[in-house]
Amino acid sequence: MKQARDILLKIYQNLYHHFGPLHWWPGDTPWEIMVGAVLTQNTNWNNVVKAIHNLKRENLLNPFALYQLEESKLALLIKSSGYYKVKARRLKNLVNFLVEKYQGKESLMFKEKDEDLREKLLSIKGIGPETADSILLYAGNKPFFVVDSYTRRIFSRHKLISQAATYKQIQDFFTQNLDHEVKLFNEFHAQIVMLGKTICKNNNPSCQVCPLKFLEEEKYLIKGNN
């Protein structure tokens, strides 16, 4: 029987050794990262890049410009990200929150107590736990572990979490067994995403070349998660 912390750290080390440092999340400013966190919902990152490029081209990638921009025009600019009308409304909700409560300053927003800010972000229509935690971790440098579909797929396949586990249960699995370090949470999540995209795919996973083969070979189990 191995402790959860030991297993998680070995997973991280194997992934890091396999993929190298990933330097995620791309973005020139905290606000760009926040916008990307909304746009990446239910789409791939290449589509987000196109949408962000459109906003930059029109000099609209700042809170006050988006605050003043008509929602219909915003929707057309981010069309490549998919569900663009829904995402335009969500972006407007986020920018309204930032401008009206924090004078459009991310630095002021991130001075809030961590848990208080998370609750406020979750109160914004269209901002769920994954998006809120992405904003907190990647834009705010706050130690919130981001859980996504790749995390659920990889860790449930290896029976480290239940397939029926909630977002909070999965997040707690990481936060209760790892040091609360922004750099670690950032890089670990990036490594999980890379594994899910390239090897541990939803269909036809490449298990023979997976850097986590040791989990099966050494019969790792975690008490209470099986």
N, C-alpha and C positions, 0 to 999 in steps of 0.2 A: 504493500500500500504506500503510495506516494502522497505527500501533501499537495494540496492544490497550488500553493505558491511555487513549489519546486517544478511542477508540471508546466505551469504557465510560463515561468522563466525559461525553461528548456524549449518550449514552443517558440517563444520570442527569439531566443538565441539561434535556433535552427532556421527560422524564417529570415532573420537578419543576415545570417551567413549565406543563405541561398540567394536572396534578392539584393543584398546590400542596402545602404541607406536610401530612402525613397524621397525625402524632402517634401513631404505632403503637409499642408495643402497649398497649392499654387494661388498666388494673389499678391498684388502690389500693395494693397492697403487692407486694414480690417474691414472696411465697408465692402470692398470687392469680395472678400471671403464670405461675408454675410450674404451678399447677393447670390454668390455661387452656391451657398448652402440651401437656398430656396430653389434655385433653378435646377439643381441636380436631382431633385425629387423625381423618381420614376423615369430617369433617362440616363444616358451615358455622358461622361465628362466632355467628350468632343462636341456634343451638341451645346453644352453649357459654354464652352470656349467661344463658339460662334456667336451666341447671344451676348456674351460679355464684350466681345469685339465690336458688335453693333452699338452697344451703349457707349463704349469708349470713343468710337468714331464720331458719334454725335455729341461728345462731351457731356454725357448724361450720367456718368458713373460717379455721382456724388449725391449725398442725401437730399440736399436742397433742390437740385435739378430734378431728381425723381419725384420729389414731393410736389413739385409744380407741374410735372408732366401729366397729361391726360392718360387715364388708364388704357384707353383704346389704342393710343399711340405706343405706349409701353408694350402692350401685348404684341403688336406687330414686330417690334424690335427684338423681342425674345422668342419669336415663333419657333426657331430651331430647337428650343429646349423642350418642346412638346407641352400639351395641356397649357398652352400659352395664355389663354384667357384666365384660367384659374390661377396660374402663377403670377400674372400681372396683378391680380387682386391681392394675392398673398404678399407680394413685394410692396404694394402700396400700404398694406396693413403694417408691415414691418417698418417702412420708412416713416409712416405717420407716427408710429410709436417712438421712433428715435428722435424725430424733429420736435414733436409736441411735448415729450417728457424730458428730453436730454439736449435740447437745443441743436439737434443734429450732430452731436459729438459722441463718437463711440467711446472715447476716453472717459467721458463723464458717465456714460452708461456702465462701463466696466468697473467703476468705482463702487458700485452697489455690492452688497454682500452676495457671495456666490449663489447660495440657495435662494435668496430673495429674487435675484435677477433671473434665475432659471424659472421660477414660478411666474414671473412677469412675462417672460418670453413665451411660456406655454399658454398664457392667457390670450396671446395674439392668435386670431383665427387663421388657421393654415400652418401654424408652427407646432409641430409635434416634437416628441422627445429627441429623435435623431437629429432633426434640424436645430433644435435649441442647443443640444450638446455639441454639435459641430460648431455653432457660433461661439459658444463658451470656450471650447478647447482651442480651436484654430484661429479665431479672431481675437479672443480675449485672453488667451494663454492661461486658462483656468482648468484645473484637473478634473475634467468630466470625461469618463470613458464613453466613446461613441459606439453604439450598437447598431449594426445594419443587417441586411439579409445575408451578407457573406458570413458575418459572425455567427448568426444562427445556423446557417447551413454547415459550416465547417465544424463547429463545436458540438452540434447535435449528431453529426455523422460519427464523430469519435466518442459519442456518449459521455461527453463532459458536461453537457446540459441536456435538459429535456426538450424535445421538439415543441412541447406545449408551454415552455417557459415564457414568462412575460418579459417585456423590455427591462423592467426594473430587476427582475431576478437574474437576467443575463448580465446586466451592468454590475450588480452586486457581486457576482461571481468574480469579476475582474477587480473591482475596487476594494473588496474585502481581502483580497489575496495579493495585491501588488502595492508597492509604495505609490503614494499619490504624487507622481511627478509628471508634469506636463510633457516633457520630452519623451518619456517612456510611453505614456498614453497615446501621444501623437504618432510615434513611430510604430507602435504595436498595431494600432488600427490601420495604418497605411499598409503594413505587411499583410494583415488579414485580407484587406481588399485586393492586394496584388495576387495573393494565393487563390482567392475566390474567382478572380477574373481569368487567371492563366492555367491553373491546375485543378483546383477543387470546384469545377464547373457544375452547374445544376444538372446538366446532362453529359454523359460520357466523361467523367472526371479521369484525370491521368494519375491514378493512385500509385503506379509503379515509380514515378519520379517525384512523388510528393515529399517535401522535407519533413513532413510529420508522420512518415511511415512508422517511426519508432513507437508511436502511440499504440499501434496494433501489434507490432512485433514484441513489445515489452509488456503488453497486456495491462496498460495503465487503467486504473479504476479510481474513481473518486466517490467516496462514501456519500450516499444520499442523493446523488445525481443520476442514478441508473434506474 
